């Protein structure tokens, strides 16, 4: 198994989406199973209206865009609305310590 080298600084892109799922319960369950398998996604409660709030935490805008497109093209997903996106930059810190926030700004992805 290949591991990535430790990083000394970290940036985080945080996005929230609302995913409209198909009324077909089989398709919706397949979408939910696929989404649950992705560690950078945090799923909210599925609403009665077949809408699912999701938070995505990744390292850059390209990765954020990748996951947005990936979700949007899953069979059983009718629509993905972006609710919020922010870039959170952390200061450089020694390996193994917890970074403190130095700045945050909202951006369009």
C-alpha positions as CSV (number, residue, x, y, z in Angstrom):
1,X,0.0,0.0,0.0
2,X,1.4,3.4,-1.0
3,X,1.2,6.2,1.5
4,X,1.5,9.9,0.9
5,X,4.3,11.9,2.5
6,X,3.3,14.0,5.5
7,X,2.4,17.6,4.8
8,X,3.5,20.7,6.8
9,X,0.7,22.9,5.7
10,X,-2.9,22.2,4.9
11,X,-5.7,24.0,3.0
12,X,-9.3,22.9,3.1
13,X,-12.1,23.5,0.6
14,X,-15.4,23.0,2.3
15,X,-18.6,22.8,0.1
16,X,-22.1,22.0,0.9
17,X,-24.6,20.6,-1.6
18,X,-28.2,19.6,-1.7
19,X,-28.7,16.5,-3.9
20,X,-32.1,15.8,-5.3
21,X,-32.6,12.0,-5.6
22,X,-34.9,10.0,-7.8
23,X,-38.2,8.8,-6.4
24,X,-37.1,5.3,-7.4
25,X,-36.0,3.8,-4.0
26,X,-33.7,1.3,-5.7
27,X,-31.8,4.1,-7.5
28,X,-31.8,6.3,-4.4
29,X,-30.3,3.5,-2.2
30,X,-27.6,2.9,-4.8
31,X,-26.7,6.6,-4.7
32,X,-26.6,6.6,-0.9
33,X,-24.4,3.6,-0.9
34,X,-22.0,5.2,-3.4
35,X,-21.9,8.5,-1.4
36,X,-21.3,6.7,1.9
37,X,-18.2,5.0,0.5
38,X,-16.5,8.4,-0.1
39,X,-14.6,9.5,3.1
40,X,-14.5,13.2,2.2
41,X,-18.3,13.3,2.1
42,X,-20.5,13.9,5.2
43,X,-24.1,13.0,4.6
44,X,-27.0,14.8,6.3
45,X,-30.5,13.3,6.8
46,X,-32.4,12.4,3.7
47,X,-35.5,14.6,3.6
48,X,-39.0,13.5,2.8
49,X,-38.7,15.5,-0.4
50,X,-35.9,13.1,-1.5
51,X,-33.3,15.8,-0.9
52,X,-30.0,15.0,0.8
53,X,-27.7,17.7,2.3
54,X,-24.0,16.8,1.9
55,X,-20.8,18.5,3.1
56,X,-17.6,17.9,1.1
57,X,-14.1,18.5,2.6
58,X,-11.2,18.4,0.2
59,X,-7.8,20.0,-0.4
60,X,-8.4,22.1,-3.5
61,X,-11.0,23.5,-6.0
62,X,-10.1,20.9,-8.6
63,X,-11.0,18.0,-6.2
64,X,-14.1,19.8,-5.2
65,X,-15.2,20.2,-8.8
66,X,-14.4,16.5,-9.5
67,X,-16.7,15.3,-6.7
68,X,-19.4,17.7,-7.7
69,X,-19.3,16.4,-11.2
70,X,-19.1,12.8,-10.0
71,X,-22.1,13.2,-7.8
72,X,-24.1,15.0,-10.5
73,X,-23.6,12.1,-13.0
74,X,-24.6,9.2,-10.6
75,X,-27.7,7.4,-11.9
76,X,-30.5,8.3,-9.6
77,X,-29.3,11.9,-9.0
78,X,-31.7,14.4,-10.5
79,X,-29.9,17.6,-9.6
80,X,-27.1,18.9,-7.4
81,X,-27.4,22.4,-5.9
82,X,-24.3,24.0,-4.4
83,X,-25.4,25.8,-1.2
84,X,-22.0,27.1,0.0
85,X,-18.3,26.9,-0.6
86,X,-15.4,28.2,1.4
87,X,-11.6,28.0,1.3
88,X,-9.9,27.7,4.6
89,X,-6.2,28.2,4.7
90,X,-4.2,27.0,7.7
91,X,-0.8,28.3,8.7
92,X,2.3,26.2,8.3
93,X,2.7,23.9,11.3
94,X,5.1,21.2,12.4
95,X,4.1,17.7,11.5
96,X,1.7,16.1,14.1
97,X,0.4,19.3,15.6
98,X,-3.0,20.8,15.0
99,X,-3.1,23.9,12.6
100,X,-4.9,27.0,13.7
101,X,-7.0,29.0,11.3
102,X,-5.4,32.0,9.8
103,X,-7.9,33.0,7.2
104,X,-11.1,32.0,5.5
105,X,-12.9,33.3,2.5
106,X,-15.9,32.3,0.5
107,X,-15.3,31.5,-3.2
108,X,-17.2,30.3,-6.2
109,X,-16.2,26.8,-7.3
